[in-house]
Amino acid sequence: TSRGLGAACSAPELAPRLELICILARCAGLVHAGEFERAAQAYREAAALASADDLPARVDAWRMASYCHERAGHDDLAWAAGQMGLTSADDLDPELRRHSTLPFLGAALISLAERTHPNEVVKLEVRMVGLMGTRAWRPS
């Protein structure tokens, strides 16, 4: 009912989650419009807002910030955002990792590393195996 929705929307504990949802919607629009620099900043904002209770959202926001920075031609910022995503994934429950976008972050970082940080490729592969618990961690 609308009364129930109104009560849910006014619940103070839901305010950060609703704000995160709004930021992520804005991010999607910015990506769709090709505004990658603005989208990267918005995804960074989303990552900062995602609570410890929503680590998958934090990992994904860092993944998308990395993607947007790379698309905007800022490989150094893409690398840094991707590393923040991996750091966030350290705190993610192993079961949640398997159902998150972490493998996509890992694959994108390895691709970026092949171009910009070739000495980091093997380290990234080892880290992803450790995070995912299997050598077959790459997305299909």
mmCIF file of the C-alpha atoms, coordinates in Angstrom:
data_MODEL
# 
_entry.id   MODEL 
# 
loop_
_atom_site.group_PDB 
_atom_site.id 
_atom_site.type_symbol 
_atom_site.label_atom_id 
_atom_site.label_alt_id 
_atom_site.label_comp_id 
_atom_site.label_asym_id 
_atom_site.label_entity_id 
_atom_site.label_seq_id 
_atom_site.pdbx_PDB_ins_code 
_atom_site.Cartn_x 
_atom_site.Cartn_y 
_atom_site.Cartn_z 
_atom_site.occupancy 
_atom_site.B_iso_or_equiv 
_atom_site.pdbx_formal_charge 
_atom_site.auth_seq_id 
_atom_site.auth_comp_id 
_atom_site.auth_asym_id 
_atom_site.auth_atom_id 
_atom_site.pdbx_PDB_model_num 
ATOM 1   C CA . THR A 1 1   ? 0.000  0.000   0.000   1.00 0.00 ? 1   THR A CA 1 
ATOM 2   C CA . SER A 1 2   ? 1.069  3.587   -0.382  1.00 0.00 ? 2   SER A CA 1 
ATOM 3   C CA . ARG A 1 3   ? 0.914  4.000   3.393   1.00 0.00 ? 3   ARG A CA 1 
ATOM 4   C CA . GLY A 1 4   ? 3.427  1.173   3.813   1.00 0.00 ? 4   GLY A CA 1 
ATOM 5   C CA . LEU A 1 5   ? 5.694  2.624   1.147   1.00 0.00 ? 5   LEU A CA 1 
ATOM 6   C CA . GLY A 1 6   ? 5.500  6.054   2.757   1.00 0.00 ? 6   GLY A CA 1 
ATOM 7   C CA . ALA A 1 7   ? 6.443  4.579   6.120   1.00 0.00 ? 7   ALA A CA 1 
ATOM 8   C CA . ALA A 1 8   ? 9.339  2.694   4.566   1.00 0.00 ? 8   ALA A CA 1 
ATOM 9   C CA . CYS A 1 9   ? 10.601 5.796   2.759   1.00 0.00 ? 9   CYS A CA 1 
ATOM 10  C CA . SER A 1 10  ? 10.524 7.844   5.946   1.00 0.00 ? 10  SER A CA 1 
ATOM 11  C CA . ALA A 1 11  ? 12.369 5.249   8.030   1.00 0.00 ? 11  ALA A CA 1 
ATOM 12  C CA . PRO A 1 12  ? 15.704 6.887   8.954   1.00 0.00 ? 12  PRO A CA 1 
ATOM 13  C CA . GLU A 1 13  ? 17.611 3.593   8.755   1.00 0.00 ? 13  GLU A CA 1 
ATOM 14  C CA . LEU A 1 14  ? 16.630 3.280   5.079   1.00 0.00 ? 14  LEU A CA 1 
ATOM 15  C CA . ALA A 1 15  ? 17.833 6.749   4.095   1.00 0.00 ? 15  ALA A CA 1 
ATOM 16  C CA . PRO A 1 16  ? 21.441 5.731   3.277   1.00 0.00 ? 16  PRO A CA 1 
ATOM 17  C CA . ARG A 1 17  ? 20.249 2.746   1.217   1.00 0.00 ? 17  ARG A CA 1 
ATOM 18  C CA . LEU A 1 18  ? 17.764 4.893   -0.711  1.00 0.00 ? 18  LEU A CA 1 
ATOM 19  C CA . GLU A 1 19  ? 20.466 7.504   -1.315  1.00 0.00 ? 19  GLU A CA 1 
ATOM 20  C CA . LEU A 1 20  ? 22.765 4.755   -2.623  1.00 0.00 ? 20  LEU A CA 1 
ATOM 21  C CA . ILE A 1 21  ? 20.039 3.510   -4.976  1.00 0.00 ? 21  ILE A CA 1 
ATOM 22  C CA . CYS A 1 22  ? 19.532 7.050   -6.301  1.00 0.00 ? 22  CYS A CA 1 
ATOM 23  C CA . ILE A 1 23  ? 23.270 7.557   -6.848  1.00 0.00 ? 23  ILE A CA 1 
ATOM 24  C CA . LEU A 1 24  ? 23.546 4.224   -8.665  1.00 0.00 ? 24  LEU A CA 1 
ATOM 25  C CA . ALA A 1 25  ? 20.623 5.179   -10.908 1.00 0.00 ? 25  ALA A CA 1 
ATOM 26  C CA . ARG A 1 26  ? 22.379 8.470   -11.715 1.00 0.00 ? 26  ARG A CA 1 
ATOM 27  C CA . CYS A 1 27  ? 25.578 6.524   -12.431 1.00 0.00 ? 27  CYS A CA 1 
ATOM 28  C CA . ALA A 1 28  ? 23.804 4.274   -14.905 1.00 0.00 ? 28  ALA A CA 1 
ATOM 29  C CA . GLY A 1 29  ? 22.415 7.303   -16.703 1.00 0.00 ? 29  GLY A CA 1 
ATOM 30  C CA . LEU A 1 30  ? 25.837 8.928   -16.878 1.00 0.00 ? 30  LEU A CA 1 
ATOM 31  C CA . VAL A 1 31  ? 27.398 5.761   -18.305 1.00 0.00 ? 31  VAL A CA 1 
ATOM 32  C CA . HIS A 1 32  ? 24.600 5.470   -20.845 1.00 0.00 ? 32  HIS A CA 1 
ATOM 33  C CA . ALA A 1 33  ? 25.230 9.100   -21.871 1.00 0.00 ? 33  ALA A CA 1 
ATOM 34  C CA . GLY A 1 34  ? 28.966 8.455   -22.219 1.00 0.00 ? 34  GLY A CA 1 
ATOM 35  C CA . GLU A 1 35  ? 29.783 10.855  -19.368 1.00 0.00 ? 35  GLU A CA 1 
ATOM 36  C CA . PHE A 1 36  ? 32.494 8.581   -18.000 1.00 0.00 ? 36  PHE A CA 1 
ATOM 37  C CA . GLU A 1 37  ? 34.394 11.112  -15.877 1.00 0.00 ? 37  GLU A CA 1 
ATOM 38  C CA . ARG A 1 38  ? 31.226 12.197  -14.105 1.00 0.00 ? 38  ARG A CA 1 
ATOM 39  C CA . ALA A 1 39  ? 30.089 8.584   -13.781 1.00 0.00 ? 39  ALA A CA 1 
ATOM 40  C CA . ALA A 1 40  ? 33.425 7.595   -12.222 1.00 0.00 ? 40  ALA A CA 1 
ATOM 41  C CA . GLN A 1 41  ? 33.078 10.301  -9.585  1.00 0.00 ? 41  GLN A CA 1 
ATOM 42  C CA . ALA A 1 42  ? 29.491 9.269   -8.876  1.00 0.00 ? 42  ALA A CA 1 
ATOM 43  C CA . TYR A 1 43  ? 30.498 5.614   -8.539  1.00 0.00 ? 43  TYR A CA 1 
ATOM 44  C CA . ARG A 1 44  ? 33.248 6.655   -6.097  1.00 0.00 ? 44  ARG A CA 1 
ATOM 45  C CA . GLU A 1 45  ? 30.566 8.473   -4.112  1.00 0.00 ? 45  GLU A CA 1 
ATOM 46  C CA . ALA A 1 46  ? 28.429 5.327   -4.164  1.00 0.00 ? 46  ALA A CA 1 
ATOM 47  C CA . ALA A 1 47  ? 31.347 3.191   -2.977  1.00 0.00 ? 47  ALA A CA 1 
ATOM 48  C CA . ALA A 1 48  ? 31.911 5.542   -0.056  1.00 0.00 ? 48  ALA A CA 1 
ATOM 49  C CA . LEU A 1 49  ? 28.218 5.462   0.830   1.00 0.00 ? 49  LEU A CA 1 
ATOM 50  C CA . ALA A 1 50  ? 27.811 1.670   0.651   1.00 0.00 ? 50  ALA A CA 1 
ATOM 51  C CA . SER A 1 51  ? 27.798 0.400   4.205   1.00 0.00 ? 51  SER A CA 1 
ATOM 52  C CA . ALA A 1 52  ? 29.630 -2.562  5.663   1.00 0.00 ? 52  ALA A CA 1 
ATOM 53  C CA . ASP A 1 53  ? 26.283 -4.366  5.390   1.00 0.00 ? 53  ASP A CA 1 
ATOM 54  C CA . ASP A 1 54  ? 26.355 -3.892  1.619   1.00 0.00 ? 54  ASP A CA 1 
ATOM 55  C CA . LEU A 1 55  ? 29.887 -4.860  0.641   1.00 0.00 ? 55  LEU A CA 1 
ATOM 56  C CA . PRO A 1 56  ? 28.803 -6.370  -2.706  1.00 0.00 ? 56  PRO A CA 1 
ATOM 57  C CA . ALA A 1 57  ? 27.490 -2.921  -3.683  1.00 0.00 ? 57  ALA A CA 1 
ATOM 58  C CA . ARG A 1 58  ? 30.778 -1.341  -2.572  1.00 0.00 ? 58  ARG A CA 1 
ATOM 59  C CA . VAL A 1 59  ? 32.832 -3.818  -4.619  1.00 0.00 ? 59  VAL A CA 1 
ATOM 60  C CA . ASP A 1 60  ? 30.618 -3.234  -7.643  1.00 0.00 ? 60  ASP A CA 1 
ATOM 61  C CA . ALA A 1 61  ? 30.755 0.553   -7.275  1.00 0.00 ? 61  ALA A CA 1 
ATOM 62  C CA . TRP A 1 62  ? 34.569 0.410   -7.241  1.00 0.00 ? 62  TRP A CA 1 
ATOM 63  C CA . ARG A 1 63  ? 34.473 -1.918  -10.268 1.00 0.00 ? 63  ARG A CA 1 
ATOM 64  C CA . MET A 1 64  ? 32.336 0.537   -12.179 1.00 0.00 ? 64  MET A CA 1 
ATOM 65  C CA . ALA A 1 65  ? 34.410 3.524   -11.049 1.00 0.00 ? 65  ALA A CA 1 
ATOM 66  C CA . SER A 1 66  ? 37.461 1.706   -12.410 1.00 0.00 ? 66  SER A CA 1 
ATOM 67  C CA . TYR A 1 67  ? 35.670 0.959   -15.690 1.00 0.00 ? 67  TYR A CA 1 
ATOM 68  C CA . CYS A 1 68  ? 34.558 4.571   -16.088 1.00 0.00 ? 68  CYS A CA 1 
ATOM 69  C CA . HIS A 1 69  ? 37.995 5.975   -15.306 1.00 0.00 ? 69  HIS A CA 1 
ATOM 70  C CA . GLU A 1 70  ? 39.476 3.630   -17.897 1.00 0.00 ? 70  GLU A CA 1 
ATOM 71  C CA . ARG A 1 71  ? 36.890 4.647   -20.494 1.00 0.00 ? 71  ARG A CA 1 
ATOM 72  C CA . ALA A 1 72  ? 37.682 8.305   -19.725 1.00 0.00 ? 72  ALA A CA 1 
ATOM 73  C CA . GLY A 1 73  ? 41.359 7.609   -20.430 1.00 0.00 ? 73  GLY A CA 1 
ATOM 74  C CA . HIS A 1 74  ? 42.557 7.798   -16.818 1.00 0.00 ? 74  HIS A CA 1 
ATOM 75  C CA . ASP A 1 75  ? 44.307 4.457   -16.392 1.00 0.00 ? 75  ASP A CA 1 
ATOM 76  C CA . ASP A 1 76  ? 45.987 5.502   -13.139 1.00 0.00 ? 76  ASP A CA 1 
ATOM 77  C CA . LEU A 1 77  ? 42.629 6.332   -11.551 1.00 0.00 ? 77  LEU A CA 1 
ATOM 78  C CA . ALA A 1 78  ? 41.131 3.135   -12.992 1.00 0.00 ? 78  ALA A CA 1 
ATOM 79  C CA . TRP A 1 79  ? 43.924 1.126   -11.394 1.00 0.00 ? 79  TRP A CA 1 
ATOM 80  C CA . ALA A 1 80  ? 43.464 2.831   -8.016  1.00 0.00 ? 80  ALA A CA 1 
ATOM 81  C CA . ALA A 1 81  ? 39.684 2.333   -8.037  1.00 0.00 ? 81  ALA A CA 1 
ATOM 82  C CA . GLY A 1 82  ? 40.089 -1.320  -8.982  1.00 0.00 ? 82  GLY A CA 1 
ATOM 83  C CA . GLN A 1 83  ? 42.512 -1.812  -6.115  1.00 0.00 ? 83  GLN A CA 1 
ATOM 84  C CA . MET A 1 84  ? 39.942 -0.278  -3.749  1.00 0.00 ? 84  MET A CA 1 
ATOM 85  C CA . GLY A 1 85  ? 37.436 -2.812  -5.054  1.00 0.00 ? 85  GLY A CA 1 
ATOM 86  C CA . LEU A 1 86  ? 39.811 -5.674  -4.272  1.00 0.00 ? 86  LEU A CA 1 
ATOM 87  C CA . THR A 1 87  ? 40.436 -4.272  -0.800  1.00 0.00 ? 87  THR A CA 1 
ATOM 88  C CA . SER A 1 88  ? 36.675 -4.107  -0.215  1.00 0.00 ? 88  SER A CA 1 
ATOM 89  C CA . ALA A 1 89  ? 36.362 -7.705  -1.415  1.00 0.00 ? 89  ALA A CA 1 
ATOM 90  C CA . ASP A 1 90  ? 38.770 -8.822  1.324   1.00 0.00 ? 90  ASP A CA 1 
ATOM 91  C CA . ASP A 1 91  ? 35.959 -8.192  3.834   1.00 0.00 ? 91  ASP A CA 1 
ATOM 92  C CA . LEU A 1 92  ? 33.285 -9.873  1.722   1.00 0.00 ? 92  LEU A CA 1 
ATOM 93  C CA . ASP A 1 93  ? 32.025 -13.256 2.864   1.00 0.00 ? 93  ASP A CA 1 
ATOM 94  C CA . PRO A 1 94  ? 33.498 -15.989 0.610   1.00 0.00 ? 94  PRO A CA 1 
ATOM 95  C CA . GLU A 1 95  ? 30.019 -17.202 -0.368  1.00 0.00 ? 95  GLU A CA 1 
ATOM 96  C CA . LEU A 1 96  ? 29.003 -13.685 -1.391  1.00 0.00 ? 96  LEU A CA 1 
ATOM 97  C CA . ARG A 1 97  ? 32.183 -13.316 -3.451  1.00 0.00 ? 97  ARG A CA 1 
ATOM 98  C CA . ARG A 1 98  ? 31.082 -16.197 -5.677  1.00 0.00 ? 98  ARG A CA 1 
ATOM 99  C CA . HIS A 1 99  ? 27.809 -14.397 -6.398  1.00 0.00 ? 99  HIS A CA 1 
ATOM 100 C CA . SER A 1 100 ? 29.245 -10.904 -6.776  1.00 0.00 ? 100 SER A CA 1 
ATOM 101 C CA . THR A 1 101 ? 30.804 -8.971  -9.636  1.00 0.00 ? 101 THR A CA 1 
ATOM 102 C CA . LEU A 1 102 ? 34.277 -9.560  -8.165  1.00 0.00 ? 102 LEU A CA 1 
ATOM 103 C CA . PRO A 1 103 ? 35.328 -11.889 -11.031 1.00 0.00 ? 103 PRO A CA 1 
ATOM 104 C CA . PHE A 1 104 ? 34.492 -9.118  -13.506 1.00 0.00 ? 104 PHE A CA 1 
ATOM 105 C CA . LEU A 1 105 ? 36.580 -6.661  -11.482 1.00 0.00 ? 105 LEU A CA 1 
ATOM 106 C CA . GLY A 1 106 ? 39.484 -9.114  -11.440 1.00 0.00 ? 106 GLY A CA 1 
ATOM 107 C CA . ALA A 1 107 ? 39.302 -9.741  -15.179 1.00 0.00 ? 107 ALA A CA 1 
ATOM 108 C CA . ALA A 1 108 ? 39.131 -6.013  -15.930 1.00 0.00 ? 108 ALA A CA 1 
ATOM 109 C CA . LEU A 1 109 ? 42.085 -5.284  -13.647 1.00 0.00 ? 109 LEU A CA 1 
ATOM 110 C CA . ILE A 1 110 ? 44.172 -8.002  -15.253 1.00 0.00 ? 110 ILE A CA 1 
ATOM 111 C CA . SER A 1 111 ? 43.357 -6.583  -18.677 1.00 0.00 ? 111 SER A CA 1 
ATOM 112 C CA . LEU A 1 112 ? 44.337 -3.104  -17.484 1.00 0.00 ? 112 LEU A CA 1 
ATOM 113 C CA . ALA A 1 113 ? 47.498 -4.466  -15.845 1.00 0.00 ? 113 ALA A CA 1 
ATOM 114 C CA . GLU A 1 114 ? 48.564 -6.150  -19.086 1.00 0.00 ? 114 GLU A CA 1 
ATOM 115 C CA . ARG A 1 115 ? 48.698 -2.678  -20.656 1.00 0.00 ? 115 ARG A CA 1 
ATOM 116 C CA . THR A 1 116 ? 49.810 -0.505  -17.756 1.00 0.00 ? 116 THR A CA 1 
ATOM 117 C CA . HIS A 1 117 ? 51.263 -2.650  -14.932 1.00 0.00 ? 117 HIS A CA 1 
ATOM 118 C CA . PRO A 1 118 ? 52.633 -5.815  -16.564 1.00 0.00 ? 118 PRO A CA 1 
ATOM 119 C CA . ASN A 1 119 ? 54.599 -6.746  -13.439 1.00 0.00 ? 119 ASN A CA 1 
ATOM 120 C CA . GLU A 1 120 ? 51.312 -6.939  -11.490 1.00 0.00 ? 120 GLU A CA 1 
ATOM 121 C CA . VAL A 1 121 ? 49.495 -9.493  -13.673 1.00 0.00 ? 121 VAL A CA 1 
ATOM 122 C CA . VAL A 1 122 ? 50.725 -12.592 -11.833 1.00 0.00 ? 122 VAL A CA 1 
ATOM 123 C CA . LYS A 1 123 ? 50.117 -10.954 -8.439  1.00 0.00 ? 123 LYS A CA 1 
ATOM 124 C CA . LEU A 1 124 ? 46.553 -10.119 -9.463  1.00 0.00 ? 124 LEU A CA 1 
ATOM 125 C CA . GLU A 1 125 ? 45.933 -13.663 -10.657 1.00 0.00 ? 125 GLU A CA 1 
ATOM 126 C CA . VAL A 1 126 ? 47.195 -15.044 -7.332  1.00 0.00 ? 126 VAL A CA 1 
ATOM 127 C CA . ARG A 1 127 ? 45.077 -12.564 -5.385  1.00 0.00 ? 127 ARG A CA 1 
ATOM 128 C CA . MET A 1 128 ? 41.947 -13.456 -7.353  1.00 0.00 ? 128 MET A CA 1 
ATOM 129 C CA . VAL A 1 129 ? 42.535 -17.190 -6.796  1.00 0.00 ? 129 VAL A CA 1 
ATOM 130 C CA . GLY A 1 130 ? 42.844 -16.438 -3.084  1.00 0.00 ? 130 GLY A CA 1 
ATOM 131 C CA . LEU A 1 131 ? 39.713 -14.315 -2.991  1.00 0.00 ? 131 LEU A CA 1 
ATOM 132 C CA . MET A 1 132 ? 37.603 -16.690 -5.076  1.00 0.00 ? 132 MET A CA 1 
ATOM 133 C CA . GLY A 1 133 ? 39.014 -19.927 -3.697  1.00 0.00 ? 133 GLY A CA 1 
ATOM 134 C CA . THR A 1 134 ? 39.550 -21.476 -7.130  1.00 0.00 ? 134 THR A CA 1 
ATOM 135 C CA . ARG A 1 135 ? 41.756 -21.114 -10.183 1.00 0.00 ? 135 ARG A CA 1 
ATOM 136 C CA . ALA A 1 136 ? 38.609 -21.157 -12.302 1.00 0.00 ? 136 ALA A CA 1 
ATOM 137 C CA . TRP A 1 137 ? 37.475 -17.727 -11.032 1.00 0.00 ? 137 TRP A CA 1 
ATOM 138 C CA . ARG A 1 138 ? 37.143 -15.895 -14.370 1.00 0.00 ? 138 ARG A CA 1 
ATOM 139 C CA . PRO A 1 139 ? 33.648 -14.950 -15.494 1.00 0.00 ? 139 PRO A CA 1 
ATOM 140 C CA . SER A 1 140 ? 32.261 -17.017 -18.337 1.00 0.00 ? 140 SER A CA 1 
# 
